[in-house]
Amino acid sequence: MAVLIDSDYFAPTDRREAVTAILQEADLGANLQMWDAPAEVVSRHQSWMLGPIALTRSEVSGHQVWRTRRHERSTPSDTLTVTVQNGQVRKHEQFGAQTLIEPGACEVIDLATTFASGWHGLGGTLCLQLSRERLGVSPELIVAAHGRLAASPLYPMVTAQIQHLVRIADQLETDPAAAALGESCMEMVRALLISAAGRGPGDGGAIPDQLMIEQILGYVRTHLSEPTLKIPGIAAANNISVRHLYKVCAQSGISLEQWIIEQRLFRARDMLIDRGYAHRSIAAVAGAVGFRDAAHFARRFREAFGMTPRDWRRSTADTNNPK
């Protein structure tokens, strides 16, 4: 566990100024206003890494944080959070709408775009923080899902899961399956967003093409480890023609064959530094993510990440075990 900020480290009269300065120095790309008197400011933040995701717990006194167009330009962000609110009602404005997030409720918050968010009194959050790029969902899908998560039948499960993960986070972070758990959390969040986005006003068909591409990519992620994964099979599994499959992908700017290779490489990169796979050879890792030819895998890995799979595994091991 990493303790990112703890206001108790500072003298009471210095807390508000110190906390604000730390957050600004962290280059989070947002403004912060603490409502309470300096001696009453509370700001505690903890974080645990589970492979591709971060699990965080925060306890913060009354404040408002807001991100502007200037921040978007000067401090781009790739972070998306699925946040369970604690203690106080959060007032959150994003995507042209205002949302009141009650204690125990869950919402998706996109840290890349403009927003204003905060509460009065001592409150907190439990969050899954994910890379939007790794999650692989479009900005339109995030907008469509925002404010609608509770309509999904997956919502109670995801909310309870985040709360449970935080309770046992210290154990999870050191578990050999931490990275695999992080991948499963990515799938869980993706499923929640797709489900929620399809439950808007009317017949739910406001973004059919976008929902279709998310469904296609979700299917591919689930079957990445299968070397026989091919375009005709993907189309058949999603009840569309190959021609329509290519049309939907093209509308989203996706070359599906290339996207599949990229996703396999990302998964292999995580596996190579996961202690749970330390006993497996590089060829075995390549096979586990769907590459039939280890040499082809090594070449594509080097093109993507600037080093061989062996060098990547060795450099990470050296970092974790300094002499």
PyMOL commands that set and color helices and strands:
alter all, ss='L'
color gray80, all
select helices_A, chain A and resi 7-9+12-25+38-40+69-74+132-135+139-145+149-151+155-167+169-173+178-197+208-222+231-237+242-251+256-272+275-277+282-288+294-305+309-320
alter helices_A, ss='H'
color red, helices_A
select strands_A, chain A and resi 2-6+31-34+43-50+53-60+63-67+79-86+90-94+97-101+106-110+115-119+123-131
alter strands_A, ss='S'
color yellow, strands_A
deselect
rebuild
show_as cartoon
